[in-house]
């Protein structure tokens, strides 16, 4: 997962780990591309607006090098634009799916399961997978 907002990154990582997925979470596009090159993942979740390398650049670079990569772009688009201004571009660049922020965490789970199937690790329950992560972020 590539997300520059630390609180969003941590929350989504907790949710996905709680559902049994293995998660590598980084704070910018350069780190995300480097991580994928080191160990290709089943799915890449990326924010759009980030320092260093934005989500469009991540999509373009990864799909050029790894045509089979599945990428989900997540964005609220920013102060002066709506997600509908940018997210269709992500699909044209090769994103597998887009999520408009804010989104329900159940929608994220559905997108992840549709992209890669159910988690293979048993879900974590209890203090490591807080029930507060079930609503929306």
TIRO-2110 file (N, C-alpha, C; in Angstrom, 1 decimal):
// TIRO-2110
0.8, -1.2, 0.0, N, 1, A
0.0, 0.0, 0.0, CA, 1, A
0.9, 1.2, 0.0, C, 1, A
0.5, 2.2, -0.8, N, 2, A
1.3, 3.5, -0.9, CA, 2, A
0.3, 4.6, -0.5, C, 2, A
0.6, 5.2, 0.6, N, 3, A
-0.3, 6.2, 1.2, CA, 3, A
0.6, 7.2, 2.0, C, 3, A
0.5, 8.4, 1.7, N, 4, A
1.4, 9.4, 2.4, CA, 4, A
0.8, 9.8, 3.7, C, 4, A
-0.5, 9.7, 3.9, N, 5, A
-1.1, 10.1, 5.2, CA, 5, A
-1.0, 8.9, 6.2, C, 5, A
-0.1, 9.2, 7.2, N, 6, A
0.2, 8.1, 8.1, CA, 6, A
-1.0, 7.5, 8.8, C, 6, A
-1.9, 8.3, 9.2, N, 7, A
-3.1, 7.7, 9.9, CA, 7, A
-3.9, 6.9, 9.0, C, 7, A
-4.1, 7.3, 7.8, N, 8, A
-4.9, 6.5, 6.8, CA, 8, A
-4.1, 5.2, 6.5, C, 8, A
-2.8, 5.3, 6.3, N, 9, A
-2.0, 4.1, 6.0, CA, 9, A
-2.1, 3.1, 7.1, C, 9, A
-1.9, 3.6, 8.3, N, 10, A
-2.0, 2.7, 9.5, CA, 10, A
-3.3, 2.0, 9.6, C, 10, A
-4.4, 2.8, 9.5, N, 11, A
-5.7, 2.3, 9.6, CA, 11, A
-6.0, 1.2, 8.6, C, 11, A
-5.7, 1.5, 7.3, N, 12, A
-5.9, 0.5, 6.3, CA, 12, A
-5.1, -0.7, 6.4, C, 12, A
-3.9, -0.6, 6.9, N, 13, A
-3.0, -1.7, 7.2, CA, 13, A
-3.6, -2.6, 8.3, C, 13, A
-4.1, -2.0, 9.3, N, 14, A
-4.7, -2.7, 10.4, CA, 14, A
-5.9, -3.5, 9.9, C, 14, A
-6.7, -2.8, 9.1, N, 15, A
-7.9, -3.5, 8.6, CA, 15, A
-7.5, -4.7, 7.7, C, 15, A
-6.6, -4.5, 6.8, N, 16, A
-6.3, -5.6, 5.8, CA, 16, A
-5.6, -6.7, 6.5, C, 16, A
-4.7, -6.4, 7.5, N, 17, A
-4.1, -7.4, 8.3, CA, 17, A
-5.1, -8.2, 9.1, C, 17, A
-6.1, -7.5, 9.6, N, 18, A
-7.1, -8.1, 10.4, CA, 18, A
-8.0, -9.0, 9.6, C, 18, A
-8.0, -8.8, 8.3, N, 19, A
-8.7, -9.7, 7.4, CA, 19, A
-7.9, -10.8, 6.9, C, 19, A
-6.6, -10.9, 7.3, N, 20, A
-5.7, -12.0, 7.0, CA, 20, A
-4.8, -11.7, 5.8, C, 20, A
-4.7, -10.5, 5.4, N, 21, A
-3.8, -10.1, 4.3, CA, 21, A
-2.4, -9.7, 4.8, C, 21, A
-1.4, -10.1, 4.0, N, 22, A
-0.1, -9.6, 4.4, CA, 22, A
0.0, -8.2, 3.7, C, 22, A
0.6, -7.2, 4.5, N, 23, A
0.6, -5.8, 4.0, CA, 23, A
2.0, -5.3, 4.1, C, 23, A
2.4, -4.6, 3.1, N, 24, A
3.6, -3.8, 3.1, CA, 24, A
3.1, -2.4, 2.8, C, 24, A
3.4, -1.5, 3.8, N, 25, A
2.8, -0.1, 3.6, CA, 25, A
4.0, 0.9, 3.6, C, 25, A
4.0, 1.8, 2.6, N, 26, A
5.0, 2.8, 2.4, CA, 26, A
4.4, 4.2, 2.2, C, 26, A
5.2, 5.2, 2.4, N, 27, A
4.7, 6.5, 2.4, CA, 27, A
4.7, 7.4, 1.1, C, 27, A
5.4, 6.9, 0.1, N, 28, A
5.4, 7.6, -1.1, CA, 28, A
5.6, 6.7, -2.3, C, 28, A
5.4, 7.3, -3.5, N, 29, A
5.4, 6.5, -4.7, CA, 29, A
6.8, 5.9, -5.1, C, 29, A
7.8, 6.6, -4.8, N, 30, A
9.2, 6.0, -5.0, CA, 30, A
9.4, 4.7, -4.2, C, 30, A
9.0, 4.8, -2.9, N, 31, A
9.2, 3.6, -2.1, CA, 31, A
8.3, 2.5, -2.5, C, 31, A
7.1, 2.8, -3.0, N, 32, A
6.2, 1.8, -3.4, CA, 32, A
6.6, 1.1, -4.6, C, 32, A
7.1, 1.8, -5.6, N, 33, A
7.7, 1.2, -6.8, CA, 33, A
8.9, 0.3, -6.5, C, 33, A
9.8, 0.8, -5.6, N, 34, A
10.9, 0.1, -5.2, CA, 34, A
10.5, -1.2, -4.5, C, 34, A
9.6, -1.1, -3.6, N, 35, A
9.1, -2.3, -2.9, CA, 35, A
8.5, -3.3, -3.9, C, 35, A
7.8, -2.9, -4.9, N, 36, A
7.2, -3.8, -5.8, CA, 36, A
8.3, -4.5, -6.7, C, 36, A
9.3, -3.7, -7.0, N, 37, A
10.4, -4.3, -7.8, CA, 37, A
11.1, -5.4, -7.0, C, 37, A
11.2, -5.2, -5.7, N, 38, A
11.9, -6.2, -4.8, CA, 38, A
11.1, -7.4, -4.7, C, 38, A
9.8, -7.3, -4.5, N, 39, A
9.0, -8.4, -4.2, CA, 39, A
7.6, -8.2, -4.7, C, 39, A
7.3, -8.6, -5.9, N, 40, A
6.0, -8.2, -6.5, CA, 40, A
4.9, -8.8, -5.6, C, 40, A
3.8, -8.0, -5.5, N, 41, A
2.7, -8.2, -4.6, CA, 41, A
1.5, -8.6, -5.5, C, 41, A
0.5, -9.2, -4.8, N, 42, A
-0.7, -9.5, -5.5, CA, 42, A
-1.5, -8.3, -5.9, C, 42, A
-1.4, -7.2, -5.1, N, 43, A
-2.2, -6.0, -5.4, CA, 43, A
-1.4, -4.8, -4.9, C, 43, A
-1.5, -3.7, -5.6, N, 44, A
-1.0, -2.4, -5.1, CA, 44, A
-2.1, -1.5, -4.9, C, 44, A
-2.2, -1.0, -3.7, N, 45, A
-3.2, 0.1, -3.3, CA, 45, A
-2.4, 1.4, -3.3, C, 45, A
-2.8, 2.4, -4.0, N, 46, A
-2.0, 3.6, -4.0, CA, 46, A
-2.9, 4.9, -3.9, C, 46, A
-2.5, 5.8, -3.2, N, 47, A
-3.1, 7.1, -3.2, CA, 47, A
-2.8, 7.9, -4.5, C, 47, A
-3.5, 8.9, -4.8, N, 48, A
-3.2, 9.7, -6.0, CA, 48, A
-2.1, 10.8, -5.7, C, 48, A
-2.5, 11.7, -4.8, N, 49, A
-1.6, 12.8, -4.5, CA, 49, A
-0.7, 12.5, -3.4, C, 49, A
0.6, 12.4, -3.7, N, 50, A
1.7, 12.1, -2.7, CA, 50, A
2.9, 12.8, -3.1, C, 50, A
3.8, 13.0, -2.1, N, 51, A
5.1, 13.6, -2.5, CA, 51, A
6.0, 12.6, -3.3, C, 51, A
7.0, 13.1, -3.9, N, 52, A
8.0, 12.3, -4.6, CA, 52, A
7.5, 11.7, -5.9, C, 52, A
6.4, 10.9, -5.9, N, 53, A
5.9, 10.3, -7.1, CA, 53, A
4.4, 10.1, -6.9, C, 53, A
3.5, 10.7, -7.7, N, 54, A
2.1, 10.5, -7.5, CA, 54, A
1.5, 9.2, -8.0, C, 54, A
0.3, 9.0, -7.7, N, 55, A
-0.4, 7.7, -8.1, CA, 55, A
-0.4, 7.5, -9.6, C, 55, A
-0.5, 8.5, -10.4, N, 56, A
-0.5, 8.3, -11.9, CA, 56, A
0.9, 7.8, -12.3, C, 56, A
1.9, 8.4, -11.7, N, 57, A
3.3, 7.9, -12.1, CA, 57, A
3.5, 6.5, -11.6, C, 57, A
3.0, 6.2, -10.5, N, 58, A
3.1, 4.8, -10.0, CA, 58, A
2.4, 3.8, -10.9, C, 58, A
1.2, 4.2, -11.3, N, 59, A
0.4, 3.3, -12.2, CA, 59, A
1.2, 3.1, -13.6, C, 59, A
1.6, 4.3, -14.1, N, 60, A
2.3, 4.2, -15.4, CA, 60, A
3.6, 3.4, -15.3, C, 60, A
4.4, 3.6, -14.3, N, 61, A
5.7, 2.9, -14.2, CA, 61, A
5.5, 1.4, -14.0, C, 61, A
4.6, 1.1, -13.0, N, 62, A
4.4, -0.3, -12.7, CA, 62, A
3.8, -1.1, -13.9, C, 62, A
2.8, -0.5, -14.5, N, 63, A
2.1, -1.2, -15.6, CA, 63, A
3.0, -1.4, -16.8, C, 63, A
4.0, -0.4, -17.0, N, 64, A
4.9, -0.5, -18.1, CA, 64, A
5.9, -1.7, -17.8, C, 64, A
6.4, -1.8, -16.6, N, 65, A
7.3, -2.8, -16.3, CA, 65, A
6.7, -4.2, -16.0, C, 65, A
5.5, -4.1, -15.4, N, 66, A
4.8, -5.4, -14.9, CA, 66, A
3.4, -5.3, -15.4, C, 66, A
3.1, -5.7, -16.7, N, 67, A
1.8, -5.5, -17.3, CA, 67, A
0.7, -6.3, -16.5, C, 67, A
1.0, -7.3, -15.7, N, 68, A
0.0, -8.1, -15.0, CA, 68, A
-0.3, -7.5, -13.6, C, 68, A
0.3, -6.4, -13.2, N, 69, A
0.1, -5.8, -11.9, CA, 69, A
-1.4, -5.3, -11.8, C, 69, A
-1.9, -5.6, -10.6, N, 70, A
-3.3, -5.1, -10.3, CA, 70, A
-3.1, -3.9, -9.3, C, 70, A
-3.6, -2.7, -9.7, N, 71, A
-3.4, -1.5, -9.0, CA, 71, A
-4.8, -0.9, -8.7, C, 71, A
-5.0, -0.6, -7.4, N, 72, A
-6.2, 0.1, -7.0, CA, 72, A
-5.8, 1.5, -6.6, C, 72, A
-6.4, 2.5, -7.3, N, 73, A
-6.1, 3.9, -6.9, CA, 73, A
-7.1, 4.4, -5.9, C, 73, A
-6.7, 5.1, -4.9, N, 74, A
-7.6, 5.7, -3.9, CA, 74, A
-7.3, 7.2, -3.8, C, 74, A
-8.4, 7.9, -3.9, N, 75, A
-8.2, 9.4, -3.8, CA, 75, A
-9.5, 10.1, -3.5, C, 75, A
-9.4, 11.2, -2.8, N, 76, A
-10.4, 12.2, -2.6, CA, 76, A
-10.2, 13.3, -3.5, C, 76, A
-9.1, 13.3, -4.3, N, 77, A
-8.8, 14.3, -5.3, CA, 77, A
-8.3, 15.6, -4.9, C, 77, A
-8.5, 16.1, -3.7, N, 78, A
-7.9, 17.3, -3.2, CA, 78, A
-9.0, 18.4, -3.0, C, 78, A
-8.5, 19.6, -2.7, N, 79, A
-9.4, 20.7, -2.3, CA, 79, A
-10.2, 21.2, -3.5, C, 79, A
-9.6, 21.3, -4.7, N, 80, A
-10.2, 22.1, -5.8, CA, 80, A
-10.8, 21.2, -6.9, C, 80, A
-10.7, 19.9, -6.7, N, 81, A
-11.1, 18.9, -7.7, CA, 81, A
-12.0, 17.8, -7.0, C, 81, A
-12.8, 17.2, -7.8, N, 82, A
-13.5, 16.0, -7.3, CA, 82, A
-12.9, 14.8, -7.9, C, 82, A
-13.1, 13.6, -7.2, N, 83, A
-12.5, 12.4, -7.7, CA, 83, A
-12.9, 12.1, -9.1, C, 83, A
-14.1, 12.5, -9.6, N, 84, A
-14.5, 12.2, -10.9, CA, 84, A
-13.6, 12.9, -12.0, C, 84, A
-12.9, 13.9, -11.5, N, 85, A
-11.9, 14.6, -12.5, CA, 85, A
-10.7, 13.7, -12.8, C, 85, A
-10.3, 12.9, -11.8, N, 86, A
-9.0, 12.2, -11.9, CA, 86, A
-9.1, 10.7, -12.0, C, 86, A
-10.0, 10.1, -11.3, N, 87, A
-10.0, 8.7, -11.2, CA, 87, A
-10.3, 8.0, -12.5, C, 87, A
-11.1, 8.5, -13.5, N, 88, A
-11.2, 7.8, -14.8, CA, 88, A
-9.9, 7.8, -15.5, C, 88, A
-9.0, 8.8, -15.3, N, 89, A
-7.7, 8.8, -15.9, CA, 89, A
-6.9, 7.6, -15.4, C, 89, A
-7.0, 7.3, -14.2, N, 90, A
-6.3, 6.2, -13.6, CA, 90, A
-6.7, 4.9, -14.3, C, 90, A
-7.9, 4.7, -14.6, N, 91, A
-8.4, 3.5, -15.3, CA, 91, A
-7.7, 3.4, -16.7, C, 91, A
-7.7, 4.5, -17.4, N, 92, A
-7.1, 4.6, -18.7, CA, 92, A
-5.6, 4.3, -18.7, C, 92, A
-4.9, 4.7, -17.6, N, 93, A
-3.5, 4.4, -17.4, CA, 93, A
-3.2, 3.0, -17.0, C, 93, A
-4.2, 2.2, -16.6, N, 94, A
-4.0, 0.8, -16.3, CA, 94, A
-4.4, 0.4, -14.9, C, 94, A
-5.0, 1.3, -14.1, N, 95, A
-5.4, 0.9, -12.8, CA, 95, A
-6.5, -0.1, -12.9, C, 95, A
-6.6, -1.1, -12.0, N, 96, A
-7.6, -2.2, -12.1, CA, 96, A
-8.9, -1.7, -11.6, C, 96, A
-8.8, -0.8, -10.6, N, 97, A
-10.0, -0.3, -9.9, CA, 97, A
-9.7, 1.0, -9.2, C, 97, A
-10.7, 1.8, -8.9, N, 98, A
-10.6, 3.1, -8.2, CA, 98, A
-11.5, 3.1, -7.0, C, 98, A
-11.1, 3.8, -6.0, N, 99, A
-11.9, 4.0, -4.8, CA, 99, A
-11.9, 5.5, -4.5, C, 99, A
-13.1, 6.0, -4.3, N, 100, A
-13.2, 7.4, -4.0, CA, 100, A
-13.2, 7.6, -2.5, C, 100, A
-12.3, 8.4, -2.0, N, 101, A
-12.2, 8.7, -0.5, CA, 101, A
-13.2, 9.8, -0.2, C, 101, A
-13.9, 9.7, 0.9, N, 102, A
-13.8, 8.6, 1.9, CA, 102, A
-14.6, 7.4, 1.4, C, 102, A
-14.2, 6.3, 1.7, N, 103, A
-14.9, 5.1, 1.3, CA, 103, A
-15.2, 4.2, 2.5, C, 103, A
-16.2, 3.3, 2.4, N, 104, A
-16.5, 2.4, 3.5, CA, 104, A
-15.4, 1.3, 3.5, C, 104, A
-14.9, 0.9, 4.6, N, 105, A
-13.9, -0.1, 4.7, CA, 105, A
-14.4, -1.4, 4.1, C, 105, A
-15.7, -1.6, 4.2, N, 106, A
-16.3, -2.8, 3.6, CA, 106, A
-16.1, -2.8, 2.0, C, 106, A
-16.2, -1.6, 1.5, N, 107, A
-15.9, -1.5, 0.0, CA, 107, A
-14.5, -1.8, -0.3, C, 107, A
-13.5, -1.4, 0.5, N, 108, A
-12.1, -1.8, 0.3, CA, 108, A
-12.0, -3.3, 0.4, C, 108, A
-12.6, -3.9, 1.3, N, 109, A
-12.5, -5.4, 1.5, CA, 109, A
-13.1, -6.1, 0.2, C, 109, A
-14.2, -5.5, -0.3, N, 110, A
-14.8, -6.1, -1.5, CA, 110, A
-13.8, -6.0, -2.7, C, 110, A
-13.2, -4.8, -2.9, N, 111, A
-12.3, -4.6, -4.0, CA, 111, A
-11.1, -5.5, -3.9, C, 111, A
-10.5, -5.6, -2.7, N, 112, A
-9.4, -6.5, -2.5, CA, 112, A
-9.7, -7.9, -2.8, C, 112, A
-10.8, -8.4, -2.2, N, 113, A
-11.2, -9.8, -2.4, CA, 113, A
-11.5, -10.0, -3.9, C, 113, A
-12.1, -9.1, -4.6, N, 114, A
-12.4, -9.3, -6.1, CA, 114, A
-11.1, -9.3, -6.8, C, 114, A
-10.1, -8.5, -6.4, N, 115, A
-8.8, -8.5, -7.1, CA, 115, A
-7.9, -9.7, -6.9, C, 115, A
-7.9, -10.2, -5.7, N, 116, A
-6.9, -11.2, -5.3, CA, 116, A
-7.5, -12.4, -4.6, C, 116, A
-8.8, -12.4, -4.3, N, 117, A
-9.4, -13.5, -3.6, CA, 117, A
-9.3, -13.3, -2.1, C, 117, A
-10.0, -14.1, -1.4, N, 118, A
-9.9, -14.0, 0.1, CA, 118, A
-8.5, -14.2, 0.6, C, 118, A
-8.3, -13.7, 1.8, N, 119, A
-7.0, -13.9, 2.4, CA, 119, A
-6.7, -15.3, 2.7, C, 119, A
-5.4, -15.7, 2.6, N, 120, A
-5.0, -17.1, 2.9, CA, 120, A
-4.6, -17.3, 4.3, C, 120, A
-4.3, -16.2, 5.1, N, 121, A
-4.0, -16.3, 6.5, CA, 121, A
-5.3, -16.1, 7.3, C, 121, A
-5.5, -16.8, 8.3, N, 122, A
-6.7, -16.6, 9.1, CA, 122, A
-6.8, -15.2, 9.6, C, 122, A
-8.0, -14.6, 9.6, N, 123, A
-8.2, -13.2, 10.1, CA, 123, A
-7.7, -13.1, 11.5, C, 123, A
-7.2, -11.9, 11.8, N, 124, A
-6.8, -11.6, 13.2, CA, 124, A
-8.0, -11.0, 13.9, C, 124, A
-8.3, -11.5, 15.1, N, 125, A
-9.4, -10.9, 15.9, CA, 125, A
-8.8, -10.5, 17.2, C, 125, A
-9.5, -9.6, 17.9, N, 126, A
-9.0, -9.1, 19.2, CA, 126, A
-8.3, -7.8, 19.1, C, 126, A
-7.3, -7.6, 20.0, N, 127, A
-6.7, -6.2, 20.1, CA, 127, A
-5.9, -5.8, 18.9, C, 127, A
-5.5, -6.7, 18.0, N, 128, A
-4.7, -6.3, 16.8, CA, 128, A
-5.6, -5.9, 15.7, C, 128, A
-6.9, -6.2, 15.8, N, 129, A
-7.8, -5.9, 14.7, CA, 129, A
-9.1, -5.2, 15.3, C, 129, A
-8.9, -4.0, 15.7, N, 130, A
-10.0, -3.3, 16.4, CA, 130, A
-11.2, -3.2, 15.6, C, 130, A
-12.4, -3.3, 16.2, N, 131, A
-13.7, -3.2, 15.6, CA, 131, A
-13.9, -1.8, 15.1, C, 131, A
-13.2, -0.8, 15.6, N, 132, A
-13.4, 0.6, 15.1, CA, 132, A
-13.0, 0.7, 13.6, C, 132, A
-12.2, -0.2, 13.1, N, 133, A
-11.8, 0.0, 11.7, CA, 133, A
-12.8, -0.5, 10.8, C, 133, A
-14.0, -1.0, 11.2, N, 134, A
-15.0, -1.6, 10.3, CA, 134, A
-15.9, -0.5, 9.6, C, 134, A
-15.9, 0.7, 10.1, N, 135, A
-16.9, 1.6, 9.6, CA, 135, A
-16.3, 2.3, 8.3, C, 135, A
-15.7, 3.4, 8.4, N, 136, A
-15.1, 4.1, 7.3, CA, 136, A
-13.9, 4.8, 7.9, C, 136, A
-13.0, 5.3, 7.1, N, 137, A
-11.9, 6.0, 7.7, CA, 137, A
-12.1, 7.4, 7.6, C, 137, A
END
